[in-house]
Amino acid sequence: MAHLEFIDDCLRRAAALARRSADRSAVAVKPDDPNQVVTPADLAISAELVGRITARFPDDSVLDEETGPRRGPSGTTWVLDPLDGSSNYAAGTALYGTMLAVVEHGRVVAAGIALPEFDEVLLAERGGGTHLNGVRVRTPARTELADCLVAHGLDTGPPAELSEDFRRLSWLASRCLGIRMSNSVFDAVQVVKGAYGAFLHRRTRIWDVAAIDCVAREAGGCCTAPDGEPLDFTDPIARAADWYPVRVCADGLQPALTGDGAAGAGVAD
């Protein structure tokens, strides 16, 4: 519970910083990934939360998307994404969020997600369920893909690099109720709340999925690689450069999403 209270406070501070930022423009595009932009709010939230974590838990490791890794002597790692959906934020939309997760012994034991523009904070603790603004939330089980909206993240790039995404989108579009695409944690939250049946993304990092893993699972949903294999959170610091293709879905939808066109998890070079 101590972790959750701290996570809740951090996320609410992050939400306040995001909402009151006077400058939402992108200040930089990351040189290693043109899909990733950085705004003043990314940097402000990063500084605020990393500072709070290191002051409160000085022996813990911290992996922050903006500042990189800080390894501590304990076996606990805090994984932070200051703004997931920075491009959305920079464009002035509401479809962005902040994520914070605690990883111990290769498992996410506590996590939280804030959607600042919706005044929503989801908190989850291993074995303790998921709560949305203090109210327990359960993801409804589903079995029919045809009854579900499905979100699919899609980054920009040359067609040859996006061929896997196009193939899977075509496969899904012929089987589900409709495709949605915010390319941010907003989509995963809609799965947790039951508005969408699934969310898939091929090009995500550990900070994009660690909090989602705990929040989705504790709500009764599923969070795996696109082929159904568990996500590997062993030593997050060492895995900072790894890709984490992800599939978040309602319980019962796994068979419908495990088809030849849906499961491909490789990342184009």
Phi and psi restraints in degrees (value plus and minus 20) as a CYANA .aco file:
   2 ALA   PHI     -80.3   -40.3
   2 ALA   PSI     -59.4   -19.4
   3 HIS   PHI     -82.2   -42.2
   3 HIS   PSI     -64.5   -24.5
   4 LEU   PHI     -85.7   -45.7
   4 LEU   PSI     -61.0   -21.0
   5 GLU   PHI     -82.7   -42.7
   5 GLU   PSI     -60.1   -20.1
   6 PHE   PHI     -88.3   -48.3
   6 PHE   PSI     -64.1   -24.1
   7 ILE   PHI     -80.3   -40.3
   7 ILE   PSI     -64.3   -24.3
   8 ASP   PHI     -78.4   -38.4
   8 ASP   PSI     -65.9   -25.9
   9 ASP   PHI     -84.2   -44.2
   9 ASP   PSI     -62.3   -22.3
  10 CYS   PHI     -81.8   -41.8
  10 CYS   PSI     -64.6   -24.6
  11 LEU   PHI     -87.4   -47.4
  11 LEU   PSI     -56.9   -16.9
  12 ARG   PHI     -89.7   -49.7
  12 ARG   PSI     -54.7   -14.7
  13 ARG   PHI     -86.2   -46.2
  13 ARG   PSI     -61.1   -21.1
  14 ALA   PHI     -82.5   -42.5
  14 ALA   PSI     -62.9   -22.9
  15 ALA   PHI     -81.4   -41.4
  15 ALA   PSI     -61.6   -21.6
  16 ALA   PHI     -84.2   -44.2
  16 ALA   PSI     -60.7   -20.7
  17 LEU   PHI     -84.0   -44.0
  17 LEU   PSI     -62.0   -22.0
  18 ALA   PHI     -84.7   -44.7
  18 ALA   PSI     -63.0   -23.0
  19 ARG   PHI     -90.0   -50.0
  19 ARG   PSI     -53.2   -13.2
  20 ARG   PHI    -117.0   -77.0
  20 ARG   PSI     -16.0    24.0
  21 SER   PHI     -81.8   -41.8
  21 SER   PSI     108.9   148.9
  22 ALA   PHI    -101.0   -61.0
  22 ALA   PSI     -35.9     4.1
  23 ASP   PHI    -148.5  -108.5
  23 ASP   PSI      89.4   129.4
  24 ARG   PHI    -120.4   -80.4
  24 ARG   PSI     -15.8    24.2
  25 SER   PHI     -91.7   -51.7
  25 SER   PSI     133.4   173.4
  26 ALA   PHI     -93.0   -53.0
  26 ALA   PSI     109.7   149.7
  27 VAL   PHI    -115.6   -75.6
  27 VAL   PSI     -35.7     4.3
  28 ALA   PHI    -182.0  -142.0
  28 ALA   PSI     134.7   174.7
  29 VAL   PHI    -131.9   -91.9
  29 VAL   PSI     110.2   150.2
  30 LYS   PHI     -85.5   -45.5
  30 LYS   PSI     109.9   149.9
  31 PRO   PHI     -83.5   -43.5
  31 PRO   PSI     -47.6    -7.6
  32 ASP   PHI    -108.7   -68.7
  32 ASP   PSI     -25.2    14.8
  33 ASP   PHI    -178.7  -138.7
  33 ASP   PSI      83.1   123.1
  34 PRO   PHI     -87.3   -47.3
  34 PRO   PSI     -29.4    10.6
  35 ASN   PHI    -100.0   -60.0
  35 ASN   PSI     -31.6     8.4
  36 GLN   PHI    -126.8   -86.8
  36 GLN   PSI     100.4   140.4
  37 VAL   PHI    -132.3   -92.3
  37 VAL   PSI     141.9   181.9
  38 VAL   PHI    -143.8  -103.8
  38 VAL   PSI     112.0   152.0
  39 THR   PHI    -134.2   -94.2
  39 THR   PSI     145.7   185.7
  40 PRO   PHI     -76.3   -36.3
  40 PRO   PSI     -53.1   -13.1
  41 ALA   PHI     -88.0   -48.0
  41 ALA   PSI     -58.3   -18.3
  42 ASP   PHI     -73.1   -33.1
  42 ASP   PSI     -68.9   -28.9
  43 LEU   PHI     -90.0   -50.0
  43 LEU   PSI     -58.5   -18.5
  44 ALA   PHI     -87.1   -47.1
  44 ALA   PSI     -63.4   -23.4
  45 ILE   PHI     -87.0   -47.0
  45 ILE   PSI     -61.2   -21.2
  46 SER   PHI     -77.3   -37.3
  46 SER   PSI     -70.5   -30.5
  47 ALA   PHI     -81.5   -41.5
  47 ALA   PSI     -63.0   -23.0
  48 GLU   PHI     -84.2   -44.2
  48 GLU   PSI     -68.7   -28.7
  49 LEU   PHI     -97.0   -57.0
  49 LEU   PSI     -60.5   -20.5
  50 VAL   PHI     -82.3   -42.3
  50 VAL   PSI     -60.3   -20.3
  51 GLY   PHI     -81.8   -41.8
  51 GLY   PSI     -62.1   -22.1
  52 ARG   PHI     -88.1   -48.1
  52 ARG   PSI     -60.4   -20.4
  53 ILE   PHI     -85.8   -45.8
  53 ILE   PSI     -67.1   -27.1
  54 THR   PHI     -88.4   -48.4
  54 THR   PSI     -49.2    -9.2
  55 ALA   PHI     -92.6   -52.6
  55 ALA   PSI     -59.4   -19.4
  56 ARG   PHI    -102.3   -62.3
  56 ARG   PSI     -56.4   -16.4
  57 PHE   PHI    -149.2  -109.2
  57 PHE   PSI      50.4    90.4
  58 PRO   PHI     -84.1   -44.1
  58 PRO   PSI     -41.8    -1.8
  59 ASP   PHI    -111.1   -71.1
  59 ASP   PSI     -26.4    13.6
  60 ASP   PHI    -104.7   -64.7
  60 ASP   PSI     133.6   173.6
  61 SER   PHI    -101.7   -61.7
  61 SER   PSI     134.2   174.2
  62 VAL   PHI    -153.6  -113.6
  62 VAL   PSI     110.1   150.1
  63 LEU   PHI    -139.7   -99.7
  63 LEU   PSI      87.4   127.4
  64 ASP   PHI    -132.9   -92.9
  64 ASP   PSI     113.7   153.7
  65 GLU   PHI     -76.2   -36.2
  65 GLU   PSI     -57.7   -17.7
  66 GLU   PHI    -105.5   -65.5
  66 GLU   PSI     -56.8   -16.8
  67 THR   PHI    -126.2   -86.2
  67 THR   PSI     -27.4    12.6
  68 GLY   PHI      65.8   105.8
  68 GLY   PSI    -180.8  -140.8
  69 PRO   PHI    -109.8   -69.8
  69 PRO   PSI     128.1   168.1
  70 ARG   PHI    -153.7  -113.7
  70 ARG   PSI      89.9   129.9
  71 ARG   PHI    -111.3   -71.3
  71 ARG   PSI     108.9   148.9
  72 GLY   PHI    -132.0   -92.0
  72 GLY   PSI     152.0   192.0
  73 PRO   PHI     -98.1   -58.1
  73 PRO   PSI     -36.6     3.4
  74 SER   PHI     -98.3   -58.3
  74 SER   PSI     153.8   193.8
  75 GLY   PHI    -113.2   -73.2
  75 GLY   PSI      -5.8    34.2
  76 THR   PHI    -128.7   -88.7
  76 THR   PSI     116.8   156.8
  77 THR   PHI    -146.5  -106.5
  77 THR   PSI     110.6   150.6
  78 TRP   PHI    -115.0   -75.0
  78 TRP   PSI     106.3   146.3
  79 VAL   PHI    -132.7   -92.7
  79 VAL   PSI     101.2   141.2
  80 LEU   PHI    -145.1  -105.1
  80 LEU   PSI     112.1   152.1
  81 ASP   PHI    -139.1   -99.1
  81 ASP   PSI      82.4   122.4
  82 PRO   PHI     -78.2   -38.2
  82 PRO   PSI     -64.9   -24.9
  83 LEU   PHI    -160.4  -120.4
  83 LEU   PSI      89.0   129.0
  84 ASP   PHI    -112.6   -72.6
  84 ASP   PSI      99.2   139.2
  85 GLY   PHI      78.5   118.5
  85 GLY   PSI      17.3    57.3
  86 SER   PHI     -80.3   -40.3
  86 SER   PSI     -55.8   -15.8
  87 SER   PHI     -85.4   -45.4
  87 SER   PSI     -58.7   -18.7
  88 ASN   PHI     -81.8   -41.8
  88 ASN   PSI     -66.7   -26.7
  89 TYR   PHI     -79.7   -39.7
  89 TYR   PSI     -65.8   -25.8
  90 ALA   PHI     -84.1   -44.1
  90 ALA   PSI     -49.7    -9.7
  91 ALA   PHI    -102.1   -62.1
  91 ALA   PSI     -27.1    12.9
  92 GLY   PHI      72.4   112.4
  92 GLY   PSI      -6.4    33.6
  93 THR   PHI    -110.7   -70.7
  93 THR   PSI     149.8   189.8
  94 ALA   PHI    -112.0   -72.0
  94 ALA   PSI     -20.7    19.3
  95 LEU   PHI    -112.5   -72.5
  95 LEU   PSI      54.3    94.3
  96 TYR   PHI    -172.1  -132.1
  96 TYR   PSI     148.5   188.5
  97 GLY   PHI    -183.7  -143.7
  97 GLY   PSI     154.6   194.6
  98 THR   PHI    -138.9   -98.9
  98 THR   PSI     119.8   159.8
  99 MET   PHI    -149.7  -109.7
  99 MET   PSI     121.6   161.6
 100 LEU   PHI    -163.0  -123.0
 100 LEU   PSI     110.0   150.0
 101 ALA   PHI    -156.1  -116.1
 101 ALA   PSI     131.1   171.1
 102 VAL   PHI    -134.1   -94.1
 102 VAL   PSI     102.3   142.3
 103 VAL   PHI    -133.8   -93.8
 103 VAL   PSI     108.2   148.2
 104 GLU   PHI    -154.8  -114.8
 104 GLU   PSI     109.6   149.6
 105 HIS   PHI      33.2    73.2
 105 HIS   PSI      20.5    60.5
 106 GLY   PHI      58.1    98.1
 106 GLY   PSI     -11.0    29.0
 107 ARG   PHI    -147.3  -107.3
 107 ARG   PSI     122.4   162.4
 108 VAL   PHI    -100.5   -60.5
 108 VAL   PSI      94.9   134.9
 109 VAL   PHI    -119.7   -79.7
 109 VAL   PSI     -38.3     1.7
 110 ALA   PHI    -179.6  -139.6
 110 ALA   PSI     127.7   167.7
 111 ALA   PHI    -183.1  -143.1
 111 ALA   PSI     144.0   184.0
 112 GLY   PHI    -171.9  -131.9
 112 GLY   PSI     133.4   173.4
 113 ILE   PHI    -153.9  -113.9
 113 ILE   PSI     112.1   152.1
 114 ALA   PHI    -135.9   -95.9
 114 ALA   PSI     114.3   154.3
 115 LEU   PHI    -132.1   -92.1
 115 LEU   PSI      72.2   112.2
 116 PRO   PHI     -76.4   -36.4
 116 PRO   PSI     -62.8   -22.8
 117 GLU   PHI     -92.2   -52.2
 117 GLU   PSI     -34.0     6.0
 118 PHE   PHI    -126.5   -86.5
 118 PHE   PSI     -19.0    21.0
 119 ASP   PHI      34.1    74.1
 119 ASP   PSI      24.5    64.5
 120 GLU   PHI    -139.7   -99.7
 120 GLU   PSI     113.8   153.8
 121 VAL   PHI    -150.0  -110.0
 121 VAL   PSI     101.7   141.7
 122 LEU   PHI    -124.3   -84.3
 122 LEU   PSI     111.6   151.6
 123 LEU   PHI    -145.2  -105.2
 123 LEU   PSI     121.1   161.1
 124 ALA   PHI    -164.0  -124.0
 124 ALA   PSI     125.3   165.3
 125 GLU   PHI    -154.8  -114.8
 125 GLU   PSI     118.0   158.0
 126 ARG   PHI     -74.6   -34.6
 126 ARG   PSI      99.9   139.9
 127 GLY   PHI      64.3   104.3
 127 GLY   PSI     -22.5    17.5
 128 GLY   PHI    -134.0   -94.0
 128 GLY   PSI     -17.7    22.3
 129 GLY   PHI      63.2   103.2
 129 GLY   PSI     157.4   197.4
 130 THR   PHI    -134.7   -94.7
 130 THR   PSI     117.1   157.1
 131 HIS   PHI    -145.9  -105.9
 131 HIS   PSI     116.3   156.3
 132 LEU   PHI    -129.3   -89.3
 132 LEU   PSI      92.4   132.4
 133 ASN   PHI      29.4    69.4
 133 ASN   PSI      21.2    61.2
 134 GLY   PHI      68.8   108.8
 134 GLY   PSI     -24.5    15.5
 135 VAL   PHI    -129.8   -89.8
 135 VAL   PSI     109.9   149.9
 136 ARG   PHI     -79.2   -39.2
 136 ARG   PSI     113.7   153.7
 137 VAL   PHI    -142.3  -102.3
 137 VAL   PSI     116.9   156.9
 138 ARG   PHI    -144.8  -104.8
 138 ARG   PSI     110.7   150.7
 139 THR   PHI     -96.9   -56.9
 139 THR   PSI     104.0   144.0
 140 PRO   PHI     -86.9   -46.9
 140 PRO   PSI     118.5   158.5
 141 ALA   PHI     -90.0   -50.0
 141 ALA   PSI     125.2   165.2
 142 ARG   PHI    -161.1  -121.1
 142 ARG   PSI     135.1   175.1
 143 THR   PHI    -148.6  -108.6
 143 THR   PSI     -39.9     0.1
 144 GLU   PHI    -127.1   -87.1
 144 GLU   PSI      93.6   133.6
 145 LEU   PHI     -83.7   -43.7
 145 LEU   PSI     -50.1   -10.1
 146 ALA   PHI     -84.9   -44.9
 146 ALA   PSI     -37.7     2.3
 147 ASP   PHI    -114.7   -74.7
 147 ASP   PSI     -18.0    22.0
 148 CYS   PHI    -138.7   -98.7
 148 CYS   PSI     121.3   161.3
 149 LEU   PHI     -96.4   -56.4
 149 LEU   PSI     121.0   161.0
 150 VAL   PHI    -146.8  -106.8
 150 VAL   PSI     110.0   150.0
 151 ALA   PHI    -116.9   -76.9
 151 ALA   PSI     119.5   159.5
 152 HIS   PHI    -156.8  -116.8
 152 HIS   PSI      98.1   138.1
 153 GLY   PHI     -91.5   -51.5
 153 GLY   PSI     124.5   164.5
 154 LEU   PHI    -167.4  -127.4
 154 LEU   PSI      94.3   134.3
 155 ASP   PHI    -107.3   -67.3
 155 ASP   PSI     144.4   184.4
 156 THR   PHI    -103.6   -63.6
 156 THR   PSI     139.5   179.5
 157 GLY   PHI     140.4   180.4
 157 GLY   PSI     155.5   195.5
 158 PRO   PHI     -81.0   -41.0
 158 PRO   PSI     125.9   165.9
 159 PRO   PHI     -73.2   -33.2
 159 PRO   PSI     -56.7   -16.7
 160 ALA   PHI     -82.2   -42.2
 160 ALA   PSI     -53.7   -13.7
 161 GLU   PHI     -98.2   -58.2
 161 GLU   PSI     -40.7    -0.7
 162 LEU   PHI    -121.5   -81.5
 162 LEU   PSI     -13.7    26.3
 163 SER   PHI     -79.1   -39.1
 163 SER   PSI     -57.6   -17.6
 164 GLU   PHI     -84.4   -44.4
 164 GLU   PSI     -62.5   -22.5
 165 ASP   PHI     -82.8   -42.8
 165 ASP   PSI     -64.3   -24.3
 166 PHE   PHI     -82.5   -42.5
 166 PHE   PSI     -60.6   -20.6
 167 ARG   PHI     -83.2   -43.2
 167 ARG   PSI     -63.8   -23.8
 168 ARG   PHI     -91.4   -51.4
 168 ARG   PSI     -58.2   -18.2
 169 LEU   PHI     -80.2   -40.2
 169 LEU   PSI     -62.4   -22.4
 170 SER   PHI     -83.0   -43.0
 170 SER   PSI     -62.6   -22.6
 171 TRP   PHI     -81.9   -41.9
 171 TRP   PSI     -66.0   -26.0
 172 LEU   PHI     -88.6   -48.6
 172 LEU   PSI     -62.8   -22.8
 173 ALA   PHI     -81.3   -41.3
 173 ALA   PSI     -47.2    -7.2
 174 SER   PHI    -104.4   -64.4
 174 SER   PSI     -23.7    16.3
 175 ARG   PHI    -146.1  -106.1
 175 ARG   PSI     -39.2     0.8
 176 CYS   PHI    -127.1   -87.1
 176 CYS   PSI     158.0   198.0
 177 LEU   PHI     -93.8   -53.8
 177 LEU   PSI     -48.6    -8.6
 178 GLY   PHI     153.1   193.1
 178 GLY   PSI     136.5   176.5
 179 ILE   PHI    -123.2   -83.2
 179 ILE   PSI     115.0   155.0
 180 ARG   PHI    -144.1  -104.1
 180 ARG   PSI     137.7   177.7
 181 MET   PHI    -178.5  -138.5
 181 MET   PSI      69.4   109.4
 182 SER   PHI    -114.5   -74.5
 182 SER   PSI     -36.5     3.5
 183 ASN   PHI      40.7    80.7
 183 ASN   PSI      15.7    55.7
 184 SER   PHI    -171.8  -131.8
 184 SER   PSI     157.3   197.3
 185 VAL   PHI     -81.6   -41.6
 185 VAL   PSI     -39.7     0.3
 186 PHE   PHI     -72.1   -32.1
 186 PHE   PSI     -60.7   -20.7
 187 ASP   PHI     -85.1   -45.1
 187 ASP   PSI     -62.4   -22.4
 188 ALA   PHI     -84.2   -44.2
 188 ALA   PSI     -57.8   -17.8
 189 VAL   PHI     -83.6   -43.6
 189 VAL   PSI     -56.4   -16.4
 190 GLN   PHI     -85.1   -45.1
 190 GLN   PSI     -51.6   -11.6
 191 VAL   PHI     -87.4   -47.4
 191 VAL   PSI     -66.1   -26.1
 192 VAL   PHI     -78.2   -38.2
 192 VAL   PSI     -60.7   -20.7
 193 LYS   PHI    -100.1   -60.1
 193 LYS   PSI     -32.9     7.1
 194 GLY   PHI      76.5   116.5
 194 GLY   PSI     -18.3    21.7
 195 ALA   PHI     -92.7   -52.7
 195 ALA   PSI     -58.8   -18.8
 196 TYR   PHI    -130.4   -90.4
 196 TYR   PSI     135.7   175.7
 197 GLY   PHI    -107.4   -67.4
 197 GLY   PSI     -49.7    -9.7
 198 ALA   PHI    -177.9  -137.9
 198 ALA   PSI     138.5   178.5
 199 PHE   PHI    -157.9  -117.9
 199 PHE   PSI     109.8   149.8
 200 LEU   PHI    -149.9  -109.9
 200 LEU   PSI     122.9   162.9
 201 HIS   PHI    -173.1  -133.1
 201 HIS   PSI     115.2   155.2
 202 ARG   PHI    -113.2   -73.2
 202 ARG   PSI     -45.2    -5.2
 203 ARG   PHI    -138.0   -98.0
 203 ARG   PSI      55.4    95.4
 204 THR   PHI    -146.0  -106.0
 204 THR   PSI     135.7   175.7
 205 ARG   PHI    -126.7   -86.7
 205 ARG   PSI     156.4   196.4
 206 ILE   PHI     -82.1   -42.1
 206 ILE   PSI     -55.2   -15.2
 207 TRP   PHI     -91.9   -51.9
 207 TRP   PSI     -37.2     2.8
 208 ASP   PHI    -100.9   -60.9
 208 ASP   PSI     -37.8     2.2
 209 VAL   PHI    -145.8  -105.8
 209 VAL   PSI     -38.3     1.7
 210 ALA   PHI     -80.5   -40.5
 210 ALA   PSI     -69.4   -29.4
 211 ALA   PHI     -86.7   -46.7
 211 ALA   PSI     -59.2   -19.2
 212 ILE   PHI     -80.0   -40.0
 212 ILE   PSI     -60.0   -20.0
 213 ASP   PHI     -75.4   -35.4
 213 ASP   PSI     -69.0   -29.0
 214 CYS   PHI     -90.9   -50.9
 214 CYS   PSI     -65.7   -25.7
 215 VAL   PHI     -82.9   -42.9
 215 VAL   PSI     -63.4   -23.4
 216 ALA   PHI     -88.2   -48.2
 216 ALA   PSI     -65.7   -25.7
 217 ARG   PHI     -84.2   -44.2
 217 ARG   PSI     -63.5   -23.5
 218 GLU   PHI     -91.0   -51.0
 218 GLU   PSI     -36.2     3.8
 219 ALA   PHI    -108.3   -68.3
 219 ALA   PSI     -21.7    18.3
 220 GLY   PHI      77.5   117.5
 220 GLY   PSI     -14.5    25.5
 221 GLY   PHI    -116.2   -76.2
 221 GLY   PSI    -186.5  -146.5
 222 CYS   PHI    -146.1  -106.1
 222 CYS   PSI     122.9   162.9
 223 CYS   PHI    -159.1  -119.1
 223 CYS   PSI      93.5   133.5
 224 THR   PHI    -165.0  -125.0
 224 THR   PSI    -199.4  -159.4
 225 ALA   PHI     -89.8   -49.8
 225 ALA   PSI     142.9   182.9
 226 PRO   PHI     -78.8   -38.8
 226 PRO   PSI     -42.5    -2.5
 227 ASP   PHI    -110.9   -70.9
 227 ASP   PSI     -14.4    25.6
 228 GLY   PHI      73.2   113.2
 228 GLY   PSI     -24.3    15.7
 229 GLU   PHI     -95.7   -55.7
 229 GLU   PSI     127.3   167.3
 230 PRO   PHI     -82.5   -42.5
 230 PRO   PSI     129.6   169.6
 231 LEU   PHI     -96.3   -56.3
 231 LEU   PSI     122.8   162.8
 232 ASP   PHI    -120.5   -80.5
 232 ASP   PSI      93.1   133.1
 233 PHE   PHI    -129.2   -89.2
 233 PHE   PSI       1.7    41.7
 234 THR   PHI     -86.6   -46.6
 234 THR   PSI     106.2   146.2
 235 ASP   PHI      27.7    67.7
 235 ASP   PSI      53.6    93.6
 236 PRO   PHI     -74.4   -34.4
 236 PRO   PSI     -55.6   -15.6
 237 ILE   PHI     -80.5   -40.5
 237 ILE   PSI     -62.9   -22.9
 238 ALA   PHI     -91.1   -51.1
 238 ALA   PSI     -39.2     0.8
 239 ARG   PHI    -123.7   -83.7
 239 ARG   PSI      -3.4    36.6
 240 ALA   PHI     -81.5   -41.5
 240 ALA   PSI     -49.6    -9.6
 241 ALA   PHI    -113.7   -73.7
 241 ALA   PSI     -21.4    18.6
 242 ASP   PHI     -98.1   -58.1
 242 ASP   PSI     130.4   170.4
 243 TRP   PHI    -104.5   -64.5
 243 TRP   PSI     124.3   164.3
 244 TYR   PHI    -146.7  -106.7
 244 TYR   PSI      55.1    95.1
 245 PRO   PHI     -76.6   -36.6
 245 PRO   PSI     118.2   158.2
 246 VAL   PHI    -155.5  -115.5
 246 VAL   PSI     128.7   168.7
 247 ARG   PHI    -153.2  -113.2
 247 ARG   PSI      97.8   137.8
 248 VAL   PHI    -130.2   -90.2
 248 VAL   PSI     108.6   148.6
 249 CYS   PHI    -173.0  -133.0
 249 CYS   PSI     144.1   184.1
 250 ALA   PHI     -89.2   -49.2
 250 ALA   PSI     126.6   166.6
 251 ASP   PHI     -79.2   -39.2
 251 ASP   PSI     113.8   153.8
 252 GLY   PHI      82.6   122.6
 252 GLY   PSI     -36.6     3.4
 253 LEU   PHI    -111.7   -71.7
 253 LEU   PSI     -27.7    12.3
 254 GLN   PHI     -75.2   -35.2
 254 GLN   PSI     -65.7   -25.7
 255 PRO   PHI     -81.2   -41.2
 255 PRO   PSI     -58.8   -18.8
 256 ALA   PHI     -88.7   -48.7
 256 ALA   PSI     -44.4    -4.4
 257 LEU   PHI    -116.3   -76.3
 257 LEU   PSI     -22.5    17.5
 258 THR   PHI    -124.1   -84.1
 258 THR   PSI      55.7    95.7
 259 GLY   PHI    -144.7  -104.7
 259 GLY   PSI     151.0   191.0
 260 ASP   PHI     -78.6   -38.6
 260 ASP   PSI     -55.2   -15.2
 261 GLY   PHI    -106.5   -66.5
 261 GLY   PSI     -34.7     5.3
 262 ALA   PHI    -118.5   -78.5
 262 ALA   PSI     -46.6    -6.6
 263 ALA   PHI    -109.3   -69.3
 263 ALA   PSI     -38.3     1.7
 264 GLY   PHI     -70.3   -30.3
 264 GLY   PSI     102.2   142.2
 265 ALA   PHI    -134.6   -94.6
 265 ALA   PSI     -19.4    20.6
 266 GLY   PHI     -88.7   -48.7
 266 GLY   PSI     135.0   175.0
 267 VAL   PHI    -131.0   -91.0
 267 VAL   PSI     107.1   147.1
 268 ALA   PHI     -84.4   -44.4
 268 ALA   PSI     123.2   163.2
